[in-house]
C-alpha cells in the first residue's frame, strides 16, 4: 500500500526560506532551540554545522541507526533533519531491533568505554587545540590547522553520539518499563532514580559555591565583589593581599572549569577569556543562603535516589518483571555521569577551544586592516577564510561583515518556526528518544494565565520571574527568583544554587536543564515553547514541576 503524499509546510511570511538544494524541502526540519536558541554567525553556520552533520551521521550509523543527519542554517537559525536510509513509516521501524541489540551490546560497559576509549581521544583533541602555536604558525600552516580542527570536530561529534545515544535510549526505555510494571509515575520517579551521582557539571557548581563562601569569610573581599563592576574586579583584586589571594584561587577555578560558554556559538567568549560571567554568578551566590549549597542538594538527591530505589524494588517483590527492572536500572544509572561529563569535555571545552584558530586569524586580519576588530572574523564564511587570510587587501571584507552583523541582529528579533520542510509519516514523530531529550510540543492552555510544559523536576514554588536570554543578563537574578530562559547549558549550572525554580522554552525530561534541576532539587518546567515570550520580569508565577504547569499570579 502506498503511503499518502505529504505536503510541505508553509513557512510564515516573516521567515522566508531559500533552500540550498530543492530536494531538502522533502525532509522534516526541526529548529534546535535546545542548543542554538539564537541566530548563528556565518562562521558557525559554515564550519560547525557541516562538522556536526558529518560527525552525527557517523555516530548514528556506528550505532546501527540507518540515517544521514542533515543540518542547515536558515536566516541564522539551526535546523536538523534525519534522512532515513531504510523504510520508516512508524516508530519503532522494522530495523529498530538491530539498534536495540547494538545498544544492549554496548550498555553494560559504556562507562568504561567512555573513560578508557572515548575520553582519552577527546582529551587528545582538546590538547591539540589548546597547545597549537597559533601566534608562531605562518598563515598557510594556520589555515591548514583550521582544516585539521574541523576533522577533529567531526570525530568528537562521532564519539559524542556513540557515548550519549545509547544511555538516552536506556533512560527512555527504563521510564517506559517503570510505567508498564508500576503504572504512571506521580512525579518523575524513574528519572529521580537516576540522580545523585557525581559529575563534572555539579562539581563545577560546588567549586564556585565554595569560592563564594570563601569570599564571605573575608568581609573586604565580599564587599569588593558586591560593590565593584565585574569588569573591574580582576584589577581591583590586585590592590590588596586578600584580594590577590582570592584572585589566585578564582584563577585556578577558571583554569579548571572555565572552558565553557553560553551555547554552541563560536563567537561566544569563554569564561577563560571573559571572567565577568562567572564573577556575576559568584556575586549572586554571596546572597544565597547556606541551605542552597550544591553539595547539600547533591547529598539529598543521592539519599532520595536510594530511598526511591529501595521502595520501588519492594513494590516489585514477587513480580516477574523485577529482574529486568533491576538490570535496566543498573545500565540506565550511567546516564547522568556520561551525559554531564561528555558535556564538560565536548559540548563545552572542545567548543570554546575551537575559537582559538579563528581568533588568531581575526587578529591578523585586523592588523592587516581587512576587518575592523578581531571578532569580525566570525562574520566571514568558512570558505572565505583562506582568501581573506592570504589576500586581506584583495577585496572589501569590512562591508559584508557590517551587513551580516545587522542581518543577524534583525533575525534575532524574530521567533522562527519550530518546523520546516515536509512532515514525517504519521507515527515516526513519536520517537521517545527524541522527545525525552528535546521535548514534545505541549498542548496550548486555554487559560491565558497558564502555560503548559513538561514536568522535569518535582515541587511547587511561587516566585518572581526573571527572563534571562544569556548569561550576560544573569546579574538581574535575585536569590529566590524563578529563572525563565530558552534553555540552559552547563555554564548556567551555578545559577541553580540561587534560584527557586526554572522555566524553559525547550527541552525534555532528559535535557541538561532537567537533569541539573533534579540534582539541585529545584522545581522545573521545560519545553513550554512560549515561556520567554509570555512571561515578563517581575511577574509572580507559580511553577509546578510535577504537573508541568506555570501559572501567572500577577
N, C-alpha and C positions, 0 to 999 in steps of 0.2 A: 504494500500500500504506500503510495507516495505521500510524503509529509506535506501539509498545507503550506502554501507560499507565505513567506513572512515579509511584511512591508517595512522599509527603512523608517526609522524615527525621523520626525521633522525637528530640526534644530530651531530654537527661537530666533526671531529676527535680531535680537540683541547679541547673538552669538553665532555669526556666520562661520561655516565650516568649509574649508578648502582641502579636499582630500589629496594627500600627496600621491596616492595611487587610487584610481576609482574603485578597484576591487576591495579596498579596505572598508568601504561602506557596508559590505556584506557581513562584516564582523560586528560583534557586540562589544562596545567600548564602555568602560566604567571609569569615571573620574576617581583617581586615587587620592581622596581627600585625607586619608589617614597619614600618608607620607608627604604629600605635596598639596597642602591646602592653599598655597598662594601661587601666582604665576612664576614660572621658572625663567631664569635668564637664558639667553640664546646659547651660551656655552654649556650650561647644564642640560639643555634640551638636545644638543647635538653631540655631547660627549657622554653624559651619564645615561641618557635614555637608551641609546644603542647598546651600551655595555650591559645595562640591566636586562634588556630584552634577550641578548645572546646568552648571558650567564644564567638567567632564569630558565630559559629553554633547555640548556644543558643539564641543569639541576633536576628539572622535572622529568626529562627523558631518562636520566640516570635512575630515577625512581619508578621507571616503567609507566609513567604518565605520558600518553602519546599526544602531546600538544606542542605547538610552536607558540611561544609567548611574544606578543607584539606590544610595543609601546609607541604612542605618538604624543606629541605636544601640540595642542590646539589653542591658539590665542594665549599661549603661555601655560595652559593647564595640562596636567599629565593624565593621560588616559591609557588604560591597559585592556588588552583583549587576548583571549585564548582561541587559537585556531586548532580545532580537533583534527587529528590525523587519522582517526578511526571513527566509525559511525557512532554518533552520540545524539540520541533523541530524548533521553531522560536520565535522571540520576537515581541509582547508580547505573552507569552504562555497562554494556556487555564486557568490556575489558577491565572493569573495576576489580574483580577478584585477583587479577595479576598484580595490581597496585597494592592491594591489601597484603598479599603474600610477600611482596618486597618490603613493605613496612614491617611486617612481623619478623622478617629475616633480620632487619636492621635494629629494631627497637630494643631487644634485650641488652645490647652492648652499645647503645647510641651515645651515652655519656662518655664512655671510654673512647669511642671513635672520635668524638668531638675533641676530647682532651689530648689524645695521642696522635691523631692524624690531621684533622681539620685545623685545629687551633694553631699548631706549630707552623702550618703553611700560611695561615692568615698573619701570624706574627712576623714571619719572614717577609711577607709582602709589606707589612707596615714598617718594618725596619728599613726596607729598601726605599720606601717613600720618605722616610724620616731622615736617612743618612746620606742620600744622594747629594753631591756637591753642586747645588743649584747655582750659586754665585760664580763658581770657578769653571763651570762647563761652558764651552763655546756654544753659540746659538744652535748650530746643526745638531750637536750632541744633546742639548736640552730638548729640542723638538723630537729627536729620536726617543728620548726618555718619556715624552708625553705618549708616544705610541706604546711603549712598554707599560706605562701606568694604566693605559686602557686595557691591555691584555691582562694585567694583574687584577683589575677591577672585574673583568669578565669571570675570571677564575674564582674570585672571592664571592661573587653572587652565586656561582655554581655551588660552592661549598655551603653558603648560607641556606639555599633551598634544601640541600641534602641533609642538613642538620635540623632544620626547623619544621619542614612539611610533615615528616613522619610523626613528630610529637604533637603537632596541631591535629593531625588525623587521630592520634591516640586519645587526645583530650576530648575531641568531639565524640568519638565512639564511646568513651567512658561515660560521658554525660547521657548518651542515649541508653547505655546499659543500665545506669542508675535508674532512669525513668522506667525502663522495661521491668526491672526487678522490684522497685520500691515505690513507683508512682512519681508524679510530677513533684520536683523539689519545691520546698516552700520559699527558700531564699538563697539559691545558688549553692546548695550543699556540695554537689560534685566538684565545683571549682574551688570551694573553700577547703576541700581535702587535698588540694594541690599547693596550698600556700605555706608560708613559714619556712622556706628553705633558703639558705644563704645564696646570695647572688650579688654581682658587682653593681647593679643598679642601686639596690638598697644600701650596699656597703658605701657607695659614694655619698649617699644622703646621710648616713650615720657619721661619716667623716666630717662633712660640713657642719652637722649639728654639734659635734664635739668642738669644732672651731668656734662656734657661736657661744658655747658655754665657757670656753677659754677666754673669749673676749669679755664676757660678763664678769669673769673673775678679776678682770683688770679694768677698773672704772674709767681710767684715762683712755684706754683702747676702745671700750664700748662707747664712750662719749664721742670719740673721734669718728667711729663708724656711723653713729646715729646722726651726727651733725654735718659731716663733710660730704659734698657731692662725690659720688662714687668714682667719677673720672679723675678726681684729685687725690683719692685715698692712697694709692701707692707712693706718691710723692710725700704726703703728709706723714705716713708711717715712718719714713726715714728720718724724721725730725726728733725722735725720742728713742731711748734704748728699748722701752716697752713696745713701741710701735715697730721698731726694726725687728725685734724678736718675733712679733706676731706676723709681720710681713714675710719673714723667712718660713714660718710654719705654713702660712697661706700659700706661698710659692711651692712648697713641697706638695701641698694638696693639688694645686693646679698641674704640676708636672705629672702627677699620678692619675688624676681624674679629669683634667681639663681638656682632653682631646674629644670635644663634643660641641655641638651647636644646636640651633633651633630645630632644624629638619634636614632634608636631603638636598638643599640648595647650595651649590659650590660657592656662591658669592657670600654666604653667611660666615662671619668670622667665628673662630673657635674661642673657647674660654682662655686658651693659652695666649691667643692674640689680643683678646679684649676681656680683661678680668672684671669689667664693670658689671657684667651679667651675674656672675656668681657672688660678687660683692653686694649687689642689690638683694639677692636672695639671702645672703648672710645677714644683712641689716634686718630683713623681715623676721628672721629666726630669733633675733635678740628679744623680740616681743612675744615669742611663743612660750606658753607655759611648759614647765619641765615635763608635764604629763605627755607632751607631744613628742618626746624623744623617740626617734625611729627604732632604736634598739628595744625599747619597751613594747612598741607596737609589733615588732618582728617576733618577740618572745610570745606575746599574746596570740599572734597568728599561728605560731607553732603549736601552742597548747590547744588552741581551738581546733586545729587540724587533727591533732592526736585524739582529742575528745570525739570529734565527728567520726573519725575512722573507727574507733572502738565501738561507738554507739551503732554505727551502720553495720559493722560486722556482727554485732549481737543480734540486730534485727534479721540478719540473713542466716542465723544459726539453723541448720537443718535444711536450708534451701539448696536445691541442686545447682543453682547459679552462683553460689558463693565462691567456689574455686576460680571461676572465670573472672568474677568481680575482683578478687584479690590479685589475680595475675594482671588484669588491666590497670588496677590501681598502682601496682608497682612500676610498670613501664611508663604510665602517664605521669607519675610524680617526677619524671625527668624534665617535664615541660618548663617549669619556672626557671631552673638554672640554665638550661640551654637557651631558652628564649631571651632572657635578660643578659646572659654573658655573651651571646653572639651579638646582641645589640651593642654592647660595650666595645667589642673589638672590630666589628664590621660596620654596622649602621652608623656608629659614631666615629671611632678612631680612624678607620680606613677612609671614611668620607672626608673628614677635615684634613687629613694628610694629603688627599688628592689636590687640595688647594695649592700646595707648595710650588709645583712647576708653573702653574698659571700665574701665581703672584710674582714669580721671578720674571716671567715673560712680560707681565704687566709693568714691572719696574723698568725693564729695558725699553719697552715701547714708550713709556713716559719720558725717560731720559732722551730718547730719540725724537721726542716731540710728536709722535704719531697719535697719542691719546693724551687726554688732559690729566688723568690720575690713574694710579695703578689698578684700581678695581674696575676701571672701564674695560679691562680685558675680558670680563665675564659677559660683556655685551657683544663680543665677537663670536662668530660661529667656529666650531671645531675645524672646519675645512678652510677657514680664513687665517688660522694661526700661523702657518708656515709662511704664507705670503707676507703677512704683517710683520713677522719677526725678521725675515730675511730682507724685506724691502719696505721698511717702515715709511719711507717717503714716496713710495711708488703710487699711492692713491690716498684719497681723503678717508681716513679711518674715524676721525672725530665726528663727522656728520652722522654716519649710521649709528654710532654709539648714542648720540643725543636723541635720535629718533627712536631707537629701541628702548631707551630708558623711559621716554614719555609713553611709548606704547605699553610697556609693562605696567606703569602706574595707571594707565587708563583701564587695562583689563583687570587690575586688582580691585576696582570698584564694582565689578560685575560678578554675580554669583553664577557660575557656569552650570549647565545642565548635568545631572548625575549620569545620564546615559547618552550615547551617540551610536550611530550605525544601525544595525539590524538586530532586533531582539533574538535571544536564543530560543530554541524549541521549548515549548511549554514543558516544565519539569526539570530541565537542565539547570535552571537558575536556582533550584532548591538545594544546591550543593552545600552540605552542612559545614565542610571545611572552610569554604569561603565566608559563609555568614558568621561563623564563630569568630573569625578574626576581623573581617571588615564590617560585619553587621548586616542586618536586613532592614529594609526601609519600613519604619513603623507606620501604623495607620494614624492618619492625622486626627487629632482630637476635635470634636465638635464644639467643645468649650474653649473659647479664646484665651482663657486663663490657665489652661492645662496644656502641657507639652508632653507628648508620648515619646519614649525612647526605649532603651534596653536596660533592664536592671543588671548592673555589673558588680556592685558591692552593696551589701545589705545595710540598712539603717535609714533613719529619717531625721532630717535636720532642717530647721528654718533659719535662714541666714541672709545676709546682704549679698547680692550678686555683683560680681566684678567680671566684665568681659575683657579677656586678655588674648590678643591675637598673636603676640610674640613675647619672648622673654624680655625684650626691651621694655615692655609695658608692665612687667611683673611688680614694679615698685608701687603700683596703685593698690596692691593687695594688702589688706589688714588682717591680723590674726582673727580667725573665725569666719572670714568671708567664704562665700561659695565661688569657686573658680569656674568660670564659663569660658570655654575655648573651643577651637575647631578640633584639635586633638593634641595630646601630649606626646613628646618624645622623651628618651631617658634624661636629657638635660633638664627637664621640668621636674624631675622627681623630688628634689629638696623642697619644692613648694608644698608638697603634700603634707609636710610636717606642720604647716601653719594654717592651712585652710580646713574648713569644716565639711565641705562637700565639693564634688566635681561634676560638671555637666559638659558633655562634648557633642559636637555636631556629628562626628563619625566614629567608627569602630564598633567592635562586638565584644563578647564576653571574654575572648582570649587576646584582645588587643593589649598593648603595653599599658595604656591608661587603666584599663580594668584590673590588670594584674597588680599594678602598684597601689591602686586604691584599696584592694583587698589586703595587701601587705600592711598598709598604713591604717587599715580599719576605718576608712573614710567612705561615707555613702557616695555612690557614684551612679550616674545615669549616662550611658554612652549612646551614640547613634541617633540623636534627636533630629538630625538633618538641619534644623532651623534654630537651634538654641542661641547662637551668636547673632542671628538676625532679629529674633523676637525679644530676647532679654536685654535689659538696659542696666548700666551701672547704677547702683543704689536701690534697685528694686528688692523687696523682700520676697524670697522664694522658699518653697518647701521642696526638698529633694528627697524622694522616696526611692532608695537604691534597690529595694527588693522588688517593687512593682514596676520600676522603670518609668516613673512619672515625676514631672516637675510642675508645681503649681505656683502661679504668680499670686502673691498675697497682697501686694500693694506697691 
